[in-house]
Amino acid sequence: MINEIPQYCLRAYALFFSKHGSRESFKQADLEWIVGQSMRKKIFSVLLKAGWIVKESRNSYRCIEPEKVVKGLVEFKVPELIKDAEKPYAFSNLSAVEIWSDYSYVQRGMEKSPYFIKILKKDLEYWKGFFNKRNIPNYVKKGSTIGEYIILIPVKSVAAVDKGGLKVEPLKETIAMAKENEMFSYAYNYMRNKYGSASA
């Protein structure tokens, strides 16, 4: 999984790639005369964790190709990352329609990929920290940016069921919402056909 990196790490990656490409390995010593030991360790730690370089052996590394890095920055990460959450949540609104309709309705593309997530009001700071730590932009009730982002919807209580390892608003609520909007008619019919009387 590729994540964004600070500018000082971007410069180090640019240096490594321009000198070694993606096939030739290099060592931390490449930065020896440029930055101190603690900064070297930090740079390599960030680049490894963010997926921009890989470890070849105990003390050698190799760059990931820039094309893979760029594509990785706009990959969908949220459905996998949220499985590590320790607080209650439920994918809601259009995100619930996507999940319950087995993605027969999809609201997202690489350029804009919102997720609507209901959370407990008391857990708002936890969720902001959870997504900030993972470099996923997040907003309360409304907002927008390029790529993946989260719209947090604070509520007093969260009703959720498990669907494919994700916590989602119950089917009945999702179908009722889809029924009210003509744009979701295909997803609405898909859910009614798939779940039948369970959706009523």
Beta strands, then each sheet from edge to edge (+ up, - down):
strand 1: 53-55
strand 2: 61-63
strand 3: 89-91
strand 4: 112-120
strand 5: 138-140
strand 6: 147-155
strand 7: 161-163
strand 8: 166-168
sheet 1: 1+ 2-
sheet 2: 3+ 4- 6- 5-
sheet 3: 7+ 8-
end
